[in-house]
Amino acid sequence: MGVFSVITINININKAKTIAHDKRREARSAEFAPLDIKATIPSEAAAAETARQVIRDRYAAMQTAIDAATTTDQLKAAMPQG
């Protein structure tokens, strides 16, 4: 018979949330970058602002989900995909 070791990993959920928020901010910034330029072009500004609002709404929902997460699975589900 073999001997098995059980390794327990404790995750500090508050630190994990901080990391998740950092990743969320990075992803949000990357999505905003091309729209920041378009927002300065008069003929494209309105469409860029509409697209920026969609991004704001999506990442606001993500922020709420990260803040509400109590498990790592919930935190992973709230993270940006990609």
PDB file with SEQRES, HELIX, SHEET and CRYST1 records, atoms N, CA, C and O in Angstrom:
SEQRES   1 A   82  MET GLY VAL PHE SER VAL ILE THR ILE ASN ILE ASN ILE          
SEQRES   2 A   82  ASN LYS ALA LYS THR ILE ALA HIS ASP LYS ARG ARG GLU          
SEQRES   3 A   82  ALA ARG SER ALA GLU PHE ALA PRO LEU ASP ILE LYS ALA          
SEQRES   4 A   82  THR ILE PRO SER GLU ALA ALA ALA ALA GLU THR ALA ARG          
SEQRES   5 A   82  GLN VAL ILE ARG ASP ARG TYR ALA ALA MET GLN THR ALA          
SEQRES   6 A   82  ILE ASP ALA ALA THR THR THR ASP GLN LEU LYS ALA ALA          
SEQRES   7 A   82  MET PRO GLN GLY                                              
HELIX    1 AA1 ILE A   13  LYS A   38  1                                  26    
HELIX    2 AA2 ALA A   45  ALA A   68  1                                  24    
HELIX    3 AA3 THR A   72  ALA A   78  1                                   7    
CRYST1    1.000    1.000    1.000  90.00  90.00  90.00 P 1           1          
ATOM      1  N   MET A   1       0.834  -1.183   0.000  1.00  0.00           N  
ATOM      2  CA  MET A   1       0.000   0.000   0.000  1.00  0.00           C  
ATOM      3  C   MET A   1       0.880   1.248   0.000  1.00  0.00           C  
ATOM      4  O   MET A   1       1.908   1.311   0.675  1.00  0.00           O  
ATOM      5  N   GLY A   2       0.447   2.229  -0.772  1.00  0.00           N  
ATOM      6  CA  GLY A   2       1.199   3.476  -0.863  1.00  0.00           C  
ATOM      7  C   GLY A   2       0.756   4.465   0.190  1.00  0.00           C  
ATOM      8  O   GLY A   2      -0.311   4.339   0.791  1.00  0.00           O  
ATOM      9  N   VAL A   3       1.581   5.418   0.388  1.00  0.00           N  
ATOM     10  CA  VAL A   3       1.278   6.496   1.333  1.00  0.00           C  
ATOM     11  C   VAL A   3       0.927   7.728   0.516  1.00  0.00           C  
ATOM     12  O   VAL A   3       1.675   8.139  -0.371  1.00  0.00           O  
ATOM     13  N   PHE A   4      -0.198   8.297   0.824  1.00  0.00           N  
ATOM     14  CA  PHE A   4      -0.644   9.485   0.123  1.00  0.00           C  
ATOM     15  C   PHE A   4      -0.585  10.674   1.058  1.00  0.00           C  
ATOM     16  O   PHE A   4      -0.966  10.583   2.225  1.00  0.00           O  
ATOM     17  N   SER A   5      -0.110  11.773   0.544  1.00  0.00           N  
ATOM     18  CA  SER A   5      -0.091  13.007   1.308  1.00  0.00           C  
ATOM     19  C   SER A   5      -1.220  13.887   0.808  1.00  0.00           C  
ATOM     20  O   SER A   5      -1.492  13.959  -0.390  1.00  0.00           O  
ATOM     21  N   VAL A   6      -1.850  14.533   1.719  1.00  0.00           N  
ATOM     22  CA  VAL A   6      -2.900  15.472   1.367  1.00  0.00           C  
ATOM     23  C   VAL A   6      -2.350  16.872   1.588  1.00  0.00           C  
ATOM     24  O   VAL A   6      -1.914  17.221   2.684  1.00  0.00           O  
ATOM     25  N   ILE A   7      -2.380  17.651   0.540  1.00  0.00           N  
ATOM     26  CA  ILE A   7      -1.886  19.019   0.630  1.00  0.00           C  
ATOM     27  C   ILE A   7      -3.091  19.946   0.605  1.00  0.00           C  
ATOM     28  O   ILE A   7      -3.925  19.888  -0.299  1.00  0.00           O  
ATOM     29  N   THR A   8      -3.160  20.776   1.589  1.00  0.00           N  
ATOM     30  CA  THR A   8      -4.242  21.738   1.672  1.00  0.00           C  
ATOM     31  C   THR A   8      -3.692  23.108   1.303  1.00  0.00           C  
ATOM     32  O   THR A   8      -2.667  23.546   1.825  1.00  0.00           O  
ATOM     33  N   ILE A   9      -4.381  23.762   0.408  1.00  0.00           N  
ATOM     34  CA  ILE A   9      -3.992  25.109   0.003  1.00  0.00           C  
ATOM     35  C   ILE A   9      -5.066  26.069   0.481  1.00  0.00           C  
ATOM     36  O   ILE A   9      -6.237  25.951   0.121  1.00  0.00           O  
ATOM     37  N   ASN A  10      -4.649  27.006   1.288  1.00  0.00           N  
ATOM     38  CA  ASN A  10      -5.576  28.033   1.758  1.00  0.00           C  
ATOM     39  C   ASN A  10      -5.399  29.272   0.896  1.00  0.00           C  
ATOM     40  O   ASN A  10      -4.282  29.743   0.682  1.00  0.00           O  
ATOM     41  N   ILE A  11      -6.499  29.784   0.412  1.00  0.00           N  
ATOM     42  CA  ILE A  11      -6.465  30.973  -0.442  1.00  0.00           C  
ATOM     43  C   ILE A  11      -7.084  32.134   0.324  1.00  0.00           C  
ATOM     44  O   ILE A  11      -8.197  32.040   0.841  1.00  0.00           O  
ATOM     45  N   ASN A  12      -6.347  33.214   0.384  1.00  0.00           N  
ATOM     46  CA  ASN A  12      -6.854  34.433   0.998  1.00  0.00           C  
ATOM     47  C   ASN A  12      -7.764  35.101  -0.033  1.00  0.00           C  
ATOM     48  O   ASN A  12      -7.291  35.668  -1.017  1.00  0.00           O  
ATOM     49  N   ILE A  13      -9.054  35.027   0.201  1.00  0.00           N  
ATOM     50  CA  ILE A  13     -10.036  35.516  -0.785  1.00  0.00           C  
ATOM     51  C   ILE A  13      -9.893  37.021  -1.016  1.00  0.00           C  
ATOM     52  O   ILE A  13     -10.127  37.496  -2.127  1.00  0.00           O  
ATOM     53  N   ASN A  14      -9.514  37.775   0.015  1.00  0.00           N  
ATOM     54  CA  ASN A  14      -9.357  39.220  -0.169  1.00  0.00           C  
ATOM     55  C   ASN A  14      -8.173  39.537  -1.082  1.00  0.00           C  
ATOM     56  O   ASN A  14      -8.264  40.437  -1.916  1.00  0.00           O  
ATOM     57  N   LYS A  15      -7.075  38.817  -0.936  1.00  0.00           N  
ATOM     58  CA  LYS A  15      -5.941  39.008  -1.839  1.00  0.00           C  
ATOM     59  C   LYS A  15      -6.302  38.552  -3.249  1.00  0.00           C  
ATOM     60  O   LYS A  15      -5.906  39.182  -4.230  1.00  0.00           O  
ATOM     61  N   ALA A  16      -7.048  37.465  -3.346  1.00  0.00           N  
ATOM     62  CA  ALA A  16      -7.481  36.975  -4.650  1.00  0.00           C  
ATOM     63  C   ALA A  16      -8.391  38.000  -5.338  1.00  0.00           C  
ATOM     64  O   ALA A  16      -8.316  38.184  -6.553  1.00  0.00           O  
ATOM     65  N   LYS A  17      -9.236  38.656  -4.569  1.00  0.00           N  
ATOM     66  CA  LYS A  17     -10.103  39.702  -5.138  1.00  0.00           C  
ATOM     67  C   LYS A  17      -9.278  40.874  -5.646  1.00  0.00           C  
ATOM     68  O   LYS A  17      -9.584  41.444  -6.693  1.00  0.00           O  
ATOM     69  N   THR A  18      -8.231  41.235  -4.906  1.00  0.00           N  
ATOM     70  CA  THR A  18      -7.362  42.328  -5.339  1.00  0.00           C  
ATOM     71  C   THR A  18      -6.712  41.983  -6.673  1.00  0.00           C  
ATOM     72  O   THR A  18      -6.651  42.820  -7.574  1.00  0.00           O  
ATOM     73  N   ILE A  19      -6.232  40.764  -6.797  1.00  0.00           N  
ATOM     74  CA  ILE A  19      -5.634  40.311  -8.056  1.00  0.00           C  
ATOM     75  C   ILE A  19      -6.673  40.314  -9.172  1.00  0.00           C  
ATOM     76  O   ILE A  19      -6.384  40.736 -10.292  1.00  0.00           O  
ATOM     77  N   ALA A  20      -7.883  39.844  -8.867  1.00  0.00           N  
ATOM     78  CA  ALA A  20      -8.954  39.822  -9.868  1.00  0.00           C  
ATOM     79  C   ALA A  20      -9.293  41.231 -10.336  1.00  0.00           C  
ATOM     80  O   ALA A  20      -9.502  41.454 -11.529  1.00  0.00           O  
ATOM     81  N   HIS A  21      -9.348  42.185  -9.409  1.00  0.00           N  
ATOM     82  CA  HIS A  21      -9.643  43.570  -9.794  1.00  0.00           C  
ATOM     83  C   HIS A  21      -8.516  44.134 -10.666  1.00  0.00           C  
ATOM     84  O   HIS A  21      -8.780  44.865 -11.621  1.00  0.00           O  
ATOM     85  N   ASP A  22      -7.273  43.802 -10.344  1.00  0.00           N  
ATOM     86  CA  ASP A  22      -6.160  44.259 -11.186  1.00  0.00           C  
ATOM     87  C   ASP A  22      -6.289  43.708 -12.600  1.00  0.00           C  
ATOM     88  O   ASP A  22      -6.080  44.435 -13.571  1.00  0.00           O  
ATOM     89  N   LYS A  23      -6.632  42.432 -12.721  1.00  0.00           N  
ATOM     90  CA  LYS A  23      -6.815  41.817 -14.041  1.00  0.00           C  
ATOM     91  C   LYS A  23      -7.996  42.459 -14.768  1.00  0.00           C  
ATOM     92  O   LYS A  23      -7.939  42.681 -15.978  1.00  0.00           O  
ATOM     93  N   ARG A  24      -9.062  42.754 -14.030  1.00  0.00           N  
ATOM     94  CA  ARG A  24     -10.239  43.407 -14.607  1.00  0.00           C  
ATOM     95  C   ARG A  24      -9.862  44.775 -15.158  1.00  0.00           C  
ATOM     96  O   ARG A  24     -10.255  45.135 -16.268  1.00  0.00           O  
ATOM     97  N   ARG A  25      -9.103  45.532 -14.382  1.00  0.00           N  
ATOM     98  CA  ARG A  25      -8.683  46.870 -14.828  1.00  0.00           C  
ATOM     99  C   ARG A  25      -7.810  46.788 -16.087  1.00  0.00           C  
ATOM    100  O   ARG A  25      -7.962  47.592 -17.008  1.00  0.00           O  
ATOM    101  N   GLU A  26      -6.900  45.817 -16.118  1.00  0.00           N  
ATOM    102  CA  GLU A  26      -6.040  45.643 -17.294  1.00  0.00           C  
ATOM    103  C   GLU A  26      -6.871  45.331 -18.538  1.00  0.00           C  
ATOM    104  O   GLU A  26      -6.652  45.911 -19.601  1.00  0.00           O  
ATOM    105  N   ALA A  27      -7.814  44.424 -18.396  1.00  0.00           N  
ATOM    106  CA  ALA A  27      -8.657  44.034 -19.534  1.00  0.00           C  
ATOM    107  C   ALA A  27      -9.510  45.211 -19.996  1.00  0.00           C  
ATOM    108  O   ALA A  27      -9.669  45.432 -21.196  1.00  0.00           O  
ATOM    109  N   ARG A  28     -10.055  45.962 -19.046  1.00  0.00           N  
ATOM    110  CA  ARG A  28     -10.888  47.128 -19.366  1.00  0.00           C  
ATOM    111  C   ARG A  28     -10.062  48.170 -20.121  1.00  0.00           C  
ATOM    112  O   ARG A  28     -10.512  48.716 -21.128  1.00  0.00           O  
ATOM    113  N   SER A  29      -8.868  48.437 -19.635  1.00  0.00           N  
ATOM    114  CA  SER A  29      -7.994  49.414 -20.292  1.00  0.00           C  
ATOM    115  C   SER A  29      -7.663  49.002 -21.723  1.00  0.00           C  
ATOM    116  O   SER A  29      -7.640  49.833 -22.630  1.00  0.00           O  
ATOM    117  N   ALA A  30      -7.408  47.715 -21.911  1.00  0.00           N  
ATOM    118  CA  ALA A  30      -7.100  47.220 -23.254  1.00  0.00           C  
ATOM    119  C   ALA A  30      -8.288  47.407 -24.194  1.00  0.00           C  
ATOM    120  O   ALA A  30      -8.108  47.731 -25.367  1.00  0.00           O  
ATOM    121  N   GLU A  31      -9.497  47.205 -23.683  1.00  0.00           N  
ATOM    122  CA  GLU A  31     -10.684  47.394 -24.539  1.00  0.00           C  
ATOM    123  C   GLU A  31     -10.945  48.865 -24.825  1.00  0.00           C  
ATOM    124  O   GLU A  31     -11.443  49.219 -25.894  1.00  0.00           O  
ATOM    125  N   PHE A  32     -10.608  49.716 -23.869  1.00  0.00           N  
ATOM    126  CA  PHE A  32     -10.832  51.150 -24.045  1.00  0.00           C  
ATOM    127  C   PHE A  32      -9.824  51.799 -24.996  1.00  0.00           C  
ATOM    128  O   PHE A  32     -10.162  52.779 -25.660  1.00  0.00           O  
ATOM    129  N   ALA A  33      -8.618  51.286 -25.076  1.00  0.00           N  
ATOM    130  CA  ALA A  33      -7.541  51.943 -25.825  1.00  0.00           C  
ATOM    131  C   ALA A  33      -7.936  52.373 -27.240  1.00  0.00           C  
ATOM    132  O   ALA A  33      -7.762  53.543 -27.581  1.00  0.00           O  
ATOM    133  N   PRO A  34      -8.459  51.475 -28.069  1.00  0.00           N  
ATOM    134  CA  PRO A  34      -8.796  51.935 -29.425  1.00  0.00           C  
ATOM    135  C   PRO A  34      -9.966  52.923 -29.435  1.00  0.00           C  
ATOM    136  O   PRO A  34     -10.054  53.771 -30.323  1.00  0.00           O  
ATOM    137  N   LEU A  35     -10.840  52.819 -28.475  1.00  0.00           N  
ATOM    138  CA  LEU A  35     -11.989  53.735 -28.431  1.00  0.00           C  
ATOM    139  C   LEU A  35     -11.583  55.110 -27.916  1.00  0.00           C  
ATOM    140  O   LEU A  35     -12.210  56.111 -28.263  1.00  0.00           O  
ATOM    141  N   ASP A  36     -10.547  55.168 -27.096  1.00  0.00           N  
ATOM    142  CA  ASP A  36     -10.053  56.465 -26.621  1.00  0.00           C  
ATOM    143  C   ASP A  36      -9.599  57.323 -27.791  1.00  0.00           C  
ATOM    144  O   ASP A  36      -9.807  58.536 -27.805  1.00  0.00           O  
ATOM    145  N   ILE A  37      -8.985  56.688 -28.760  1.00  0.00           N  
ATOM    146  CA  ILE A  37      -8.533  57.414 -29.956  1.00  0.00           C  
ATOM    147  C   ILE A  37      -9.734  57.826 -30.800  1.00  0.00           C  
ATOM    148  O   ILE A  37      -9.819  58.970 -31.246  1.00  0.00           O  
ATOM    149  N   LYS A  38     -10.658  56.898 -31.017  1.00  0.00           N  
ATOM    150  CA  LYS A  38     -11.832  57.205 -31.834  1.00  0.00           C  
ATOM    151  C   LYS A  38     -12.695  58.294 -31.208  1.00  0.00           C  
ATOM    152  O   LYS A  38     -13.356  59.048 -31.922  1.00  0.00           O  
ATOM    153  N   ALA A  39     -12.694  58.380 -29.900  1.00  0.00           N  
ATOM    154  CA  ALA A  39     -13.506  59.392 -29.215  1.00  0.00           C  
ATOM    155  C   ALA A  39     -13.018  60.804 -29.514  1.00  0.00           C  
ATOM    156  O   ALA A  39     -13.755  61.771 -29.320  1.00  0.00           O  
ATOM    157  N   THR A  40     -11.781  60.927 -29.983  1.00  0.00           N  
ATOM    158  CA  THR A  40     -11.247  62.253 -30.310  1.00  0.00           C  
ATOM    159  C   THR A  40     -11.504  62.649 -31.761  1.00  0.00           C  
ATOM    160  O   THR A  40     -11.209  63.777 -32.158  1.00  0.00           O  
ATOM    161  N   ILE A  41     -12.051  61.730 -32.552  1.00  0.00           N  
ATOM    162  CA  ILE A  41     -12.348  62.005 -33.957  1.00  0.00           C  
ATOM    163  C   ILE A  41     -13.834  62.365 -34.048  1.00  0.00           C  
ATOM    164  O   ILE A  41     -14.689  61.518 -33.790  1.00  0.00           O  
ATOM    165  N   PRO A  42     -14.145  63.598 -34.408  1.00  0.00           N  
ATOM    166  CA  PRO A  42     -15.535  64.050 -34.365  1.00  0.00           C  
ATOM    167  C   PRO A  42     -16.534  63.123 -35.050  1.00  0.00           C  
ATOM    168  O   PRO A  42     -17.620  62.895 -34.519  1.00  0.00           O  
ATOM    169  N   SER A  43     -16.190  62.587 -36.212  1.00  0.00           N  
ATOM    170  CA  SER A  43     -17.151  61.747 -36.935  1.00  0.00           C  
ATOM    171  C   SER A  43     -17.333  60.375 -36.283  1.00  0.00           C  
ATOM    172  O   SER A  43     -18.285  59.665 -36.605  1.00  0.00           O  
ATOM    173  N   GLU A  44     -16.443  59.996 -35.382  1.00  0.00           N  
ATOM    174  CA  GLU A  44     -16.525  58.693 -34.734  1.00  0.00           C  
ATOM    175  C   GLU A  44     -16.812  58.778 -33.231  1.00  0.00           C  
ATOM    176  O   GLU A  44     -16.972  57.754 -32.567  1.00  0.00           O  
ATOM    177  N   ALA A  45     -16.876  59.986 -32.707  1.00  0.00           N  
ATOM    178  CA  ALA A  45     -16.983  60.180 -31.261  1.00  0.00           C  
ATOM    179  C   ALA A  45     -18.263  59.585 -30.671  1.00  0.00           C  
ATOM    180  O   ALA A  45     -18.212  58.948 -29.619  1.00  0.00           O  
ATOM    181  N   ALA A  46     -19.390  59.778 -31.317  1.00  0.00           N  
ATOM    182  CA  ALA A  46     -20.656  59.281 -30.770  1.00  0.00           C  
ATOM    183  C   ALA A  46     -20.674  57.753 -30.715  1.00  0.00           C  
ATOM    184  O   ALA A  46     -21.074  57.171 -29.708  1.00  0.00           O  
ATOM    185  N   ALA A  47     -20.243  57.113 -31.787  1.00  0.00           N  
ATOM    186  CA  ALA A  47     -20.206  55.649 -31.812  1.00  0.00           C  
ATOM    187  C   ALA A  47     -19.199  55.120 -30.793  1.00  0.00           C  
ATOM    188  O   ALA A  47     -19.441  54.104 -30.142  1.00  0.00           O  
ATOM    189  N   ALA A  48     -18.076  55.810 -30.660  1.00  0.00           N  
ATOM    190  CA  ALA A  48     -17.060  55.388 -29.689  1.00  0.00           C  
ATOM    191  C   ALA A  48     -17.603  55.493 -28.274  1.00  0.00           C  
ATOM    192  O   ALA A  48     -17.363  54.611 -27.449  1.00  0.00           O  
ATOM    193  N   GLU A  49     -18.329  56.557 -27.988  1.00  0.00           N  
ATOM    194  CA  GLU A  49     -18.885  56.724 -26.636  1.00  0.00           C  
ATOM    195  C   GLU A  49     -19.938  55.661 -26.346  1.00  0.00           C  
ATOM    196  O   GLU A  49     -20.020  55.167 -25.222  1.00  0.00           O  
ATOM    197  N   THR A  50     -20.732  55.308 -27.328  1.00  0.00           N  
ATOM    198  CA  THR A  50     -21.714  54.231 -27.143  1.00  0.00           C  
ATOM    199  C   THR A  50     -21.002  52.916 -26.836  1.00  0.00           C  
ATOM    200  O   THR A  50     -21.408  52.182 -25.935  1.00  0.00           O  
ATOM    201  N   ALA A  51     -19.955  52.624 -27.575  1.00  0.00           N  
ATOM    202  CA  ALA A  51     -19.187  51.399 -27.339  1.00  0.00           C  
ATOM    203  C   ALA A  51     -18.501  51.439 -25.980  1.00  0.00           C  
ATOM    204  O   ALA A  51     -18.417  50.419 -25.295  1.00  0.00           O  
ATOM    205  N   ARG A  52     -18.010  52.614 -25.586  1.00  0.00           N  
ATOM    206  CA  ARG A  52     -17.361  52.757 -24.276  1.00  0.00           C  
ATOM    207  C   ARG A  52     -18.362  52.498 -23.153  1.00  0.00           C  
ATOM    208  O   ARG A  52     -18.006  51.907 -22.133  1.00  0.00           O  
ATOM    209  N   GLN A  53     -19.603  52.931 -23.328  1.00  0.00           N  
ATOM    210  CA  GLN A  53     -20.608  52.711 -22.282  1.00  0.00           C  
ATOM    211  C   GLN A  53     -20.921  51.225 -22.118  1.00  0.00           C  
ATOM    212  O   GLN A  53     -21.135  50.755 -21.001  1.00  0.00           O  
ATOM    213  N   VAL A  54     -20.949  50.495 -23.214  1.00  0.00           N  
ATOM    214  CA  VAL A  54     -21.162  49.043 -23.148  1.00  0.00           C  
ATOM    215  C   VAL A  54     -20.039  48.397 -22.327  1.00  0.00           C  
ATOM    216  O   VAL A  54     -20.281  47.526 -21.493  1.00  0.00           O  
ATOM    217  N   ILE A  55     -18.816  48.842 -22.583  1.00  0.00           N  
ATOM    218  CA  ILE A  55     -17.669  48.313 -21.839  1.00  0.00           C  
ATOM    219  C   ILE A  55     -17.781  48.688 -20.363  1.00  0.00           C  
ATOM    220  O   ILE A  55     -17.553  47.850 -19.490  1.00  0.00           O  
ATOM    221  N   ARG A  56     -18.127  49.929 -20.083  1.00  0.00           N  
ATOM    222  CA  ARG A  56     -18.287  50.364 -18.678  1.00  0.00           C  
ATOM    223  C   ARG A  56     -19.314  49.503 -17.953  1.00  0.00           C  
ATOM    224  O   ARG A  56     -19.087  49.063 -16.826  1.00  0.00           O  
ATOM    225  N   ASP A  57     -20.433  49.271 -18.606  1.00  0.00           N  
ATOM    226  CA  ASP A  57     -21.498  48.480 -17.981  1.00  0.00           C  
ATOM    227  C   ASP A  57     -21.042  47.045 -17.714  1.00  0.00           C  
ATOM    228  O   ASP A  57     -21.308  46.496 -16.645  1.00  0.00           O  
ATOM    229  N   ARG A  58     -20.359  46.444 -18.681  1.00  0.00           N  
ATOM    230  CA  ARG A  58     -19.892  45.060 -18.524  1.00  0.00           C  
ATOM    231  C   ARG A  58     -18.886  44.951 -17.377  1.00  0.00           C  
ATOM    232  O   ARG A  58     -18.960  44.029 -16.565  1.00  0.00           O  
ATOM    233  N   TYR A  59     -17.956  45.888 -17.316  1.00  0.00           N  
ATOM    234  CA  TYR A  59     -16.942  45.828 -16.270  1.00  0.00           C  
ATOM    235  C   TYR A  59     -17.485  46.255 -14.907  1.00  0.00           C  
ATOM    236  O   TYR A  59     -16.950  45.834 -13.882  1.00  0.00           O  
ATOM    237  N   ALA A  60     -18.518  47.068 -14.870  1.00  0.00           N  
ATOM    238  CA  ALA A  60     -19.165  47.394 -13.593  1.00  0.00           C  
ATOM    239  C   ALA A  60     -19.836  46.147 -13.022  1.00  0.00           C  
ATOM    240  O   ALA A  60     -19.766  45.889 -11.821  1.00  0.00           O  
ATOM    241  N   ALA A  61     -20.484  45.381 -13.892  1.00  0.00           N  
ATOM    242  CA  ALA A  61     -21.108  44.129 -13.450  1.00  0.00           C  
ATOM    243  C   ALA A  61     -20.039  43.146 -12.978  1.00  0.00           C  
ATOM    244  O   ALA A  61     -20.228  42.438 -11.989  1.00  0.00           O  
ATOM    245  N   MET A  62     -18.926  43.111 -13.685  1.00  0.00           N  
ATOM    246  CA  MET A  62     -17.821  42.235 -13.298  1.00  0.00           C  
ATOM    247  C   MET A  62     -17.264  42.645 -11.930  1.00  0.00           C  
ATOM    248  O   MET A  62     -16.960  41.791 -11.097  1.00  0.00           O  
ATOM    249  N   GLN A  63     -17.133  43.945 -11.708  1.00  0.00           N  
ATOM    250  CA  GLN A  63     -16.633  44.451 -10.429  1.00  0.00           C  
ATOM    251  C   GLN A  63     -17.561  44.034  -9.289  1.00  0.00           C  
ATOM    252  O   GLN A  63     -17.098  43.609  -8.231  1.00  0.00           O  
ATOM    253  N   THR A  64     -18.853  44.154  -9.505  1.00  0.00           N  
ATOM    254  CA  THR A  64     -19.831  43.758  -8.493  1.00  0.00           C  
ATOM    255  C   THR A  64     -19.728  42.268  -8.194  1.00  0.00           C  
ATOM    256  O   THR A  64     -19.782  41.854  -7.036  1.00  0.00           O  
ATOM    257  N   ALA A  65     -19.580  41.467  -9.243  1.00  0.00           N  
ATOM    258  CA  ALA A  65     -19.476  40.016  -9.061  1.00  0.00           C  
ATOM    259  C   ALA A  65     -18.194  39.641  -8.317  1.00  0.00           C  
ATOM    260  O   ALA A  65     -18.205  38.740  -7.478  1.00  0.00           O  
ATOM    261  N   ILE A  66     -17.099  40.321  -8.618  1.00  0.00           N  
ATOM    262  CA  ILE A  66     -15.846  40.052  -7.909  1.00  0.00           C  
ATOM    263  C   ILE A  66     -15.997  40.417  -6.436  1.00  0.00           C  
ATOM    264  O   ILE A  66     -15.596  39.651  -5.559  1.00  0.00           O  
ATOM    265  N   ASP A  67     -16.567  41.569  -6.168  1.00  0.00           N  
ATOM    266  CA  ASP A  67     -16.759  41.995  -4.778  1.00  0.00           C  
ATOM    267  C   ASP A  67     -17.650  41.039  -4.003  1.00  0.00           C  
ATOM    268  O   ASP A  67     -17.436  40.824  -2.810  1.00  0.00           O  
ATOM    269  N   ALA A  68     -18.642  40.464  -4.663  1.00  0.00           N  
ATOM    270  CA  ALA A  68     -19.597  39.574  -3.998  1.00  0.00           C  
ATOM    271  C   ALA A  68     -19.088  38.142  -3.860  1.00  0.00           C  
ATOM    272  O   ALA A  68     -19.664  37.355  -3.109  1.00  0.00           O  
ATOM    273  N   ALA A  69     -18.025  37.796  -4.568  1.00  0.00           N  
ATOM    274  CA  ALA A  69     -17.525  36.422  -4.565  1.00  0.00           C  
ATOM    275  C   ALA A  69     -17.061  36.002  -3.172  1.00  0.00           C  
ATOM    276  O   ALA A  69     -16.393  36.759  -2.468  1.00  0.00           O  
ATOM    277  N   THR A  70     -17.427  34.791  -2.796  1.00  0.00           N  
ATOM    278  CA  THR A  70     -16.990  34.236  -1.513  1.00  0.00           C  
ATOM    279  C   THR A  70     -16.170  32.966  -1.701  1.00  0.00           C  
ATOM    280  O   THR A  70     -15.620  32.424  -0.742  1.00  0.00           O  
ATOM    281  N   THR A  71     -16.093  32.492  -2.956  1.00  0.00           N  
ATOM    282  CA  THR A  71     -15.298  31.301  -3.253  1.00  0.00           C  
ATOM    283  C   THR A  71     -14.419  31.581  -4.472  1.00  0.00           C  
ATOM    284  O   THR A  71     -14.671  32.509  -5.240  1.00  0.00           O  
ATOM    285  N   THR A  72     -13.401  30.771  -4.626  1.00  0.00           N  
ATOM    286  CA  THR A  72     -12.536  30.939  -5.791  1.00  0.00           C  
ATOM    287  C   THR A  72     -13.278  30.623  -7.084  1.00  0.00           C  
ATOM    288  O   THR A  72     -13.003  31.234  -8.117  1.00  0.00           O  
ATOM    289  N   ASP A  73     -14.206  29.687  -7.045  1.00  0.00           N  
ATOM    290  CA  ASP A  73     -14.992  29.373  -8.247  1.00  0.00           C  
ATOM    291  C   ASP A  73     -15.829  30.578  -8.677  1.00  0.00           C  
ATOM    292  O   ASP A  73     -15.915  30.885  -9.866  1.00  0.00           O  
ATOM    293  N   GLN A  74     -16.439  31.253  -7.716  1.00  0.00           N  
ATOM    294  CA  GLN A  74     -17.210  32.459  -8.047  1.00  0.00           C  
ATOM    295  C   GLN A  74     -16.299  33.548  -8.592  1.00  0.00           C  
ATOM    296  O   GLN A  74     -16.665  34.273  -9.517  1.00  0.00           O  
ATOM    297  N   LEU A  75     -15.120  33.654  -8.014  1.00  0.00           N  
ATOM    298  CA  LEU A  75     -14.161  34.659  -8.458  1.00  0.00           C  
ATOM    299  C   LEU A  75     -13.706  34.369  -9.894  1.00  0.00           C  
ATOM    300  O   LEU A  75     -13.626  35.283 -10.715  1.00  0.00           O  
ATOM    301  N   LYS A  76     -13.413  33.117 -10.190  1.00  0.00           N  
ATOM    302  CA  LYS A  76     -13.003  32.729 -11.547  1.00  0.00           C  
ATOM    303  C   LYS A  76     -14.121  33.005 -12.552  1.00  0.00           C  
ATOM    304  O   LYS A  76     -13.861  33.458 -13.667  1.00  0.00           O  
ATOM    305  N   ALA A  77     -15.348  32.736 -12.160  1.00  0.00           N  
ATOM    306  CA  ALA A  77     -16.487  32.958 -13.060  1.00  0.00           C  
ATOM    307  C   ALA A  77     -16.689  34.441 -13.357  1.00  0.00           C  
ATOM    308  O   ALA A  77     -17.198  34.799 -14.420  1.00  0.00           O  
ATOM    309  N   ALA A  78     -16.293  35.302 -12.424  1.00  0.00           N  
ATOM    310  CA  ALA A  78     -16.482  36.740 -12.594  1.00  0.00           C  
ATOM    311  C   ALA A  78     -15.373  37.389 -13.418  1.00  0.00           C  
ATOM    312  O   ALA A  78     -15.520  38.526 -13.867  1.00  0.00           O  
ATOM    313  N   MET A  79     -14.280  36.684 -13.614  1.00  0.00           N  
ATOM    314  CA  MET A  79     -13.116  37.245 -14.288  1.00  0.00           C  
ATOM    315  C   MET A  79     -13.361  37.464 -15.775  1.00  0.00           C  
ATOM    316  O   MET A  79     -14.184  36.785 -16.389  1.00  0.00           O  
ATOM    317  N   PRO A  80     -12.621  38.441 -16.354  1.00  0.00           N  
ATOM    318  CA  PRO A  80     -12.740  38.649 -17.791  1.00  0.00           C  
ATOM    319  C   PRO A  80     -12.268  37.414 -18.554  1.00  0.00           C  
ATOM    320  O   PRO A  80     -11.294  36.766 -18.172  1.00  0.00           O  
ATOM    321  N   GLN A  81     -12.961  37.107 -19.612  1.00  0.00           N  
ATOM    322  CA  GLN A  81     -12.604  35.956 -20.444  1.00  0.00           C  
ATOM    323  C   GLN A  81     -11.643  36.416 -21.523  1.00  0.00           C  
ATOM    324  O   GLN A  81     -11.790  37.505 -22.077  1.00  0.00           O  
ATOM    325  N   GLY A  82     -10.669  35.587 -21.816  1.00  0.00           N  
ATOM    326  CA  GLY A  82      -9.779  35.929 -22.909  1.00  0.00           C  
ATOM    327  C   GLY A  82      -8.362  36.019 -22.552  1.00  0.00           C  
ATOM    328  O   GLY A  82      -7.526  36.303 -23.410  1.00  0.00           O  
TER     329      GLY A  82                                                      
END                                                                             
